[in-house]
């Protein structure tokens, strides 16, 4: 991904243009609502495990007013240099064969799970890079996998999945699942 941003910079794409492009990203309204509701409950920890980068995630969270919802954001560190080029580093090194070389979401999920005794975990994802984290979950937890995307396709074929599998298409599906299955304190 870093090479793409280097080429974009060489082609004259500015920091402001990158930022405007990322602020144009649309999150389904009900997905943002689900995040806000979860963030209001002190018994719920929300985290982001993303193969994106910190600059883009910060811009999107700021746009939707979700900065305070997420206790942890694990992603590839990024920053703009003095010339306005976006520089992205790998999140960490790992030896997992399932995951891309820059991030094993399963390793971070294992860390989260070892640091806190959660009664239930729900993991929302769609990409192939989410498989390892999904397989870290146990019976009683839930993986919400986007219908027709790599995570759902791989988990349907996996004999390793212990958690329940629920399929979603949009933010409304996630919000409805949350209202039915997560008992929030009001």
C-alpha positions as CSV (number, residue, x, y, z in Angstrom):
1,X,0.0,0.0,0.0
2,X,2.9,2.4,0.7
3,X,4.0,2.1,-2.9
4,X,0.6,3.3,-4.0
5,X,0.8,6.4,-1.9
6,X,4.3,7.1,-3.1
7,X,3.1,6.9,-6.7
8,X,0.1,9.1,-5.8
9,X,2.4,11.7,-4.2
10,X,4.7,11.6,-7.3
11,X,1.7,12.2,-9.5
12,X,0.9,15.4,-7.5
13,X,-1.8,14.1,-5.1
14,X,-1.7,16.4,-2.0
15,X,-2.2,15.7,1.6
16,X,-5.4,17.8,1.5
17,X,-6.7,15.7,-1.4
18,X,-6.0,12.4,0.5
19,X,-7.8,13.8,3.5
20,X,-10.8,15.0,1.5
21,X,-11.0,11.6,-0.2
22,X,-11.0,9.8,3.2
23,X,-13.6,12.2,4.6
24,X,-15.8,11.2,1.7
25,X,-15.9,7.6,2.9
26,X,-19.5,6.8,3.9
27,X,-20.3,4.5,6.8
28,X,-23.8,3.1,6.9
29,X,-25.8,5.3,9.3
30,X,-26.9,2.3,11.4
31,X,-23.3,1.1,11.7
32,X,-22.4,4.4,13.2
33,X,-25.4,4.3,15.4
34,X,-24.4,0.8,16.6
35,X,-20.9,2.1,17.4
36,X,-22.3,5.0,19.4
37,X,-24.7,2.9,21.4
38,X,-21.9,0.4,22.3
39,X,-19.6,3.3,23.2
40,X,-22.1,4.7,25.7
41,X,-22.1,1.5,27.7
42,X,-19.2,1.3,30.2
43,X,-19.5,-2.5,30.2
44,X,-18.6,-2.7,26.5
45,X,-15.1,-2.4,25.1
46,X,-14.9,-1.5,21.4
47,X,-11.7,-2.0,19.4
48,X,-10.7,-1.6,15.8
49,X,-8.4,-4.2,14.2
50,X,-7.7,-2.9,10.7
51,X,-5.3,-3.4,7.9
52,X,-5.9,0.2,6.9
53,X,-3.7,2.9,8.6
54,X,-3.9,5.3,11.5
55,X,-4.3,8.5,9.4
56,X,-7.4,7.2,7.5
57,X,-9.0,5.7,10.6
58,X,-8.6,8.9,12.6
59,X,-10.1,10.9,9.8
60,X,-13.1,8.6,9.5
61,X,-13.7,8.4,13.3
62,X,-13.5,12.2,13.5
63,X,-16.0,12.7,10.6
64,X,-18.5,10.5,12.4
65,X,-17.7,11.6,16.0
66,X,-16.6,8.1,17.0
67,X,-13.2,8.9,18.4
68,X,-14.1,8.2,22.0
69,X,-16.0,4.9,21.2
70,X,-13.0,2.8,20.6
71,X,-10.7,1.8,23.5
72,X,-8.1,0.4,21.2
73,X,-7.2,1.0,17.5
74,X,-4.7,-1.5,16.1
75,X,-3.6,-0.6,12.6
76,X,-0.6,0.3,10.5
77,X,1.0,3.5,11.9
78,X,1.0,6.3,9.3
79,X,1.9,10.0,9.1
80,X,2.5,12.6,6.4
81,X,6.1,13.7,6.0
82,X,7.1,17.4,5.4
83,X,6.5,17.0,1.6
84,X,3.0,15.8,2.2
85,X,3.6,12.1,1.3
86,X,1.7,9.5,3.4
87,X,4.2,7.1,5.0
88,X,2.8,3.8,6.3
89,X,4.7,1.4,8.5
90,X,3.8,-2.2,9.3
91,X,1.8,-2.7,12.4
92,X,4.0,-5.5,13.7
93,X,6.0,-8.5,12.7
94,X,4.5,-12.0,13.0
95,X,4.8,-15.5,11.7
96,X,1.2,-16.3,11.1
97,X,0.6,-17.9,7.7
98,X,-3.0,-16.9,7.5
99,X,-2.5,-13.1,7.7
100,X,-0.9,-10.5,5.6
101,X,2.7,-9.8,6.5
102,X,2.0,-6.4,8.2
103,X,-0.8,-7.5,10.7
104,X,-2.1,-10.6,12.4
105,X,-5.4,-9.7,13.9
106,X,-5.5,-13.0,15.7
107,X,-2.4,-12.1,17.7
108,X,-4.1,-8.9,18.9
109,X,-7.4,-10.6,19.6
110,X,-5.5,-13.1,21.7
111,X,-3.9,-10.2,23.6
112,X,-7.2,-8.5,24.2
113,X,-8.8,-11.7,25.4
114,X,-5.9,-12.5,27.8
115,X,-6.0,-9.0,29.3
116,X,-9.7,-9.0,30.2
117,X,-12.2,-11.7,31.2
118,X,-15.0,-10.9,28.7
119,X,-18.3,-12.8,29.1
120,X,-19.0,-12.5,25.4
121,X,-17.1,-11.2,22.3
122,X,-18.6,-10.1,19.0
123,X,-16.3,-9.6,16.1
124,X,-17.5,-7.8,13.0
125,X,-15.5,-8.2,9.8
126,X,-15.5,-9.0,6.1
127,X,-12.0,-9.6,4.8
128,X,-9.7,-12.6,4.6
129,X,-7.4,-10.8,7.1
130,X,-10.2,-11.2,9.7
131,X,-10.2,-15.0,9.7
132,X,-7.4,-15.4,12.3
133,X,-9.1,-13.1,14.8
134,X,-12.5,-14.9,14.2
135,X,-10.8,-18.2,14.9
136,X,-9.5,-16.9,18.2
137,X,-13.1,-16.7,19.6
138,X,-14.7,-19.5,21.5
139,X,-18.2,-21.0,22.0
140,X,-20.6,-18.3,23.1
141,X,-18.9,-15.6,21.1
142,X,-20.1,-14.4,17.7
143,X,-18.5,-13.5,14.5
144,X,-20.6,-11.2,12.3
145,X,-19.3,-11.8,8.8
146,X,-20.4,-9.7,5.8
147,X,-22.4,-11.9,3.4
148,X,-20.5,-12.9,0.3
149,X,-17.1,-11.5,1.4
150,X,-13.9,-13.5,2.1
151,X,-14.4,-13.8,5.9
152,X,-17.8,-15.4,5.5
153,X,-16.8,-17.7,2.7
154,X,-13.7,-18.9,4.6
155,X,-15.5,-19.4,7.9
156,X,-18.4,-21.4,6.3
157,X,-15.7,-23.9,5.1
158,X,-13.7,-23.9,8.3
159,X,-13.8,-26.7,10.8
160,X,-11.9,-24.5,13.3
161,X,-14.6,-22.0,14.0
162,X,-15.9,-22.3,17.6
163,X,-17.9,-19.1,17.8
164,X,-21.4,-18.6,16.4
165,X,-21.5,-17.2,12.9
166,X,-24.0,-14.5,11.9
167,X,-24.1,-12.9,8.5
168,X,-24.7,-9.2,7.7
169,X,-25.2,-7.1,4.6
170,X,-25.3,-3.6,5.9
171,X,-25.2,-1.5,9.1
172,X,-28.9,-2.1,9.7
173,X,-28.3,-5.8,10.0
174,X,-25.5,-5.2,12.6
175,X,-27.6,-2.7,14.6
176,X,-30.5,-5.2,14.7
177,X,-28.2,-8.0,15.8
178,X,-26.8,-5.8,18.5
179,X,-30.2,-4.7,19.8
180,X,-31.3,-8.4,19.9
181,X,-28.1,-9.9,21.4
182,X,-26.3,-7.2,23.4
183,X,-27.9,-6.1,26.7
184,X,-26.7,-2.5,27.0
185,X,-27.0,-0.5,30.2
186,X,-29.2,2.5,29.6
